[in-house]
Amino acid sequence: EEDKEAIKKVIQTSYVDGLQNNGPVADVEQGFHPGFNLLGLRNDDLTKWPIYSWIKYHEKQLKENPEPPKEDEVVTCKYPHIDITGTAAIAKIELHKGGELIYTDYLSLYKFEDGWKIVSKIYFKHEAKK
């Protein structure tokens, strides 16, 4: 239970509040392992985006728009499933914006000496309801 709460805290601080909601770069770097990769599926091709590229993009976004998101643009997170075996874990999370489910993410984490770190991500993007 303690590890589940620690995992939720890392995801919330580094990923949800950090990357999704214009949080500080230091918070992002704290929760992601430098070897992290975001894996995506586009036109039946597997894409790979390392964390350093995502952080560079995030820094650019912060410079262009340093304000926190407006209330209806804030991304919130639900945690339907966290599975832990020793020092390895997966978290299925659901990201919502404006009451709509926008992404279901599957995050892989490892527990290092300094705590849990997100090491990879795959995702499904939900289509907006018309």
C-alpha positions, 0 to 999 in steps of 0.5 A, spaced: 500 500 500 505 504 501 508 503 494 502 504 491 501 511 494 509 512 492 507 510 485 501 515 485 505 521 488 510 520 482 505 519 477 501 525 479 507 530 481 512 528 475 507 526 469 500 529 471 502 536 474 509 536 471 508 534 463 500 535 462 499 541 467 505 545 465 509 544 472 516 545 473 521 541 469 525 539 476 518 535 478 518 532 471 526 530 471 525 527 479 520 522 477 522 520 470 528 515 469 533 518 464 532 512 460 525 513 459 521 512 452 514 513 450 512 508 445 507 510 440 503 506 434 502 511 428 500 508 422 502 501 424 509 504 425 512 504 432 515 511 434 519 512 440 520 519 444 525 519 449 524 523 455 530 528 454 526 530 447 519 531 451 523 535 456 525 540 451 518 540 448 516 541 455 521 547 456 519 550 450 511 550 452 513 553 458 516 559 455 511 560 450 505 559 456 508 560 463 501 560 466 497 554 469 492 551 465 485 554 465 480 550 470 477 547 464 484 545 461 487 542 467 488 534 466 486 530 472 488 522 473 484 516 475 488 510 477 484 504 475 490 499 476 497 499 479 500 492 479 507 491 483 512 485 484 518 487 488 521 493 485 517 493 478 510 496 477 505 497 472 500 503 472 494 503 468 492 511 468 486 515 465 487 522 463 481 526 463 480 534 461 474 537 461 470 531 463 472 527 457 477 521 457 483 523 453 488 518 454 489 511 457 496 510 459 500 504 461 506 506 465 512 502 467 516 503 473 522 501 477 524 502 484 531 505 485 535 507 491 531 514 491 524 511 489 520 509 484 521 512 477 517 512 470 521 508 465 516 507 459 509 509 457 505 506 452 498 509 451 491 509 447 488 516 445 481 516 445 477 520 440 473 526 442 465 525 443 462 529 437 
